[in-house]
Amino acid sequence: MPERPTTPSAPSRRTVLGLAGAGSTAALTACAGDAPPSTGGGPAPAGSGPVDAGAVEDLPVGSAVKFDRDGVQAVVSRPDPDTVVAFSPVCPHQGCMVAPQEELYVCPCHSSQFDLTTGEVLAGPAESGLEPYPASVADGRILLG
């Protein structure tokens, strides 16, 4: 009788569950770190100078926008006609990216809320406010970094 070719055996249930658990742990670890992600949210790289975030007149007083361009990520608000303020969009709770919503910055992951003009936490689970980001107005333009 000819010899039958051997076929690889299917992995055991224990092996499959072990691999799935390892992947879940890696994913959770990546999301739950205490440090904000290394991409974005911080000042622009040294020597690169400020990034033009647009005309100040395009940002109505009392409103905010999310900015993500040229390696810079920030949330920017205009509390009064002559002032803009900016913050890292990284929620200090678990690193999700906040976004402007009505008169607040809100984290979509766990609903932490932050003040538009100060970045202070208004509702948790975040226990601290948003990291300030350098912002100024020059010649009618919003400059970040």
C-alpha positions in Angstrom: 0.0 0.0 0.0 1.4 3.4 -0.9 2.4 5.6 1.9 0.0 8.5 2.5 1.5 12.0 2.6 1.4 13.5 6.0 -0.5 16.7 6.5 0.4 19.2 9.2 -1.9 18.8 12.2 -4.2 21.7 13.1 -3.0 23.7 16.1 -4.4 22.7 19.4 -7.1 24.7 21.1 -4.6 25.7 23.8 -2.2 27.0 21.2 -4.8 29.1 19.4 -6.1 30.5 22.7 -2.6 31.3 23.9 -1.7 33.1 20.7 -5.0 35.1 20.8 -4.3 36.1 24.4 -0.8 37.2 23.6 -2.1 39.5 20.8 -4.8 40.9 23.0 -2.3 41.7 25.7 0.0 43.5 23.3 -2.9 45.5 22.0 -4.1 46.5 25.4 -0.6 47.4 26.5 -0.2 49.7 23.5 -3.5 51.5 24.3 -3.0 51.7 28.1 0.5 53.1 28.4 1.0 56.1 30.7 3.1 58.0 28.1 1.4 59.7 25.2 2.1 58.2 21.8 5.4 59.4 20.3 3.8 60.6 17.1 2.2 64.0 17.6 0.9 66.0 20.4 4.3 67.5 21.3 6.1 70.6 20.2 7.4 70.6 16.6 10.9 69.2 16.2 13.7 71.5 17.2 14.8 73.8 14.3 11.7 73.3 12.3 10.1 76.5 13.4 6.4 77.2 14.0 3.7 75.6 11.8 1.1 77.9 10.2 -2.3 76.6 11.4 -4.3 79.0 9.3 -5.9 82.4 9.5 -7.1 83.5 13.0 -10.2 84.9 11.4 -11.2 81.4 10.3 -11.5 80.3 13.9 -14.6 82.0 15.5 -14.2 83.3 19.0 -15.4 80.6 21.5 -14.7 77.7 19.1 -12.0 75.2 18.6 -10.5 72.9 15.9 -8.4 69.9 15.8 -5.1 70.5 13.8 -3.1 67.7 12.3 -0.5 68.7 9.6 3.2 68.8 9.0 3.9 66.5 12.0 2.0 68.7 14.4 -1.1 67.5 16.2 -3.0 69.9 18.5 -6.4 71.2 19.5 -6.7 75.0 19.2 -9.3 77.3 20.6 -9.9 81.1 20.4 -11.2 82.3 23.8 -11.2 86.0 22.7 -10.5 88.0 19.5 -6.8 88.5 20.3 -5.9 85.1 21.8 -5.5 81.5 20.7 -4.5 78.6 23.0 -3.5 75.1 22.0 -3.1 71.8 23.7 -1.9 68.3 22.9 -4.9 66.3 21.7 -3.6 63.2 23.7 -6.0 62.4 26.6 -3.9 61.9 29.7 -6.1 59.0 30.8 -5.1 56.4 28.2 -3.8 58.2 25.2 -6.9 58.5 22.9 -7.2 61.7 20.8 -9.6 64.3 22.1 -11.7 66.4 19.8 -13.7 69.6 20.1 -17.3 69.0 20.8 -19.6 72.0 21.5 -17.8 74.0 24.2 -15.4 71.2 25.3 -12.7 68.9 24.2 -14.0 65.4 24.7 -12.2 62.1 24.7 -14.1 59.5 22.5 -12.7 56.5 24.5 -13.9 57.2 28.0 -15.7 60.6 27.8 -13.3 62.7 29.7 -14.0 66.4 29.2 -11.6 69.3 29.1 -12.0 73.1 29.1 -11.4 74.7 25.7 -9.4 77.6 27.0 -7.5 76.1 29.9 -7.2 72.4 29.0 -8.3 71.6 32.6 -10.1 68.3 33.2 -13.8 68.9 33.9 -15.0 65.3 34.0 -13.0 62.1 34.3 -11.8 59.4 34.3 -8.8 61.6 33.3 -7.2 63.0 36.4 -5.2 65.7 34.9 -5.6 68.3 32.1 -4.3 68.5 28.6 -0.7 69.3 28.0 -0.3 73.0 26.8 1.1 73.5 23.3 2.9 76.7 22.2 0.5 78.9 20.1 0.6 82.5 19.0 -0.9 84.9 16.5 1.3 86.8 14.1 0.2 88.8 11.1 -3.3 87.3 11.4 -2.0 83.7 11.3 -2.1 81.1 14.0 1.4 79.7 14.7 1.9 76.4 16.5 5.2 75.2 18.0 
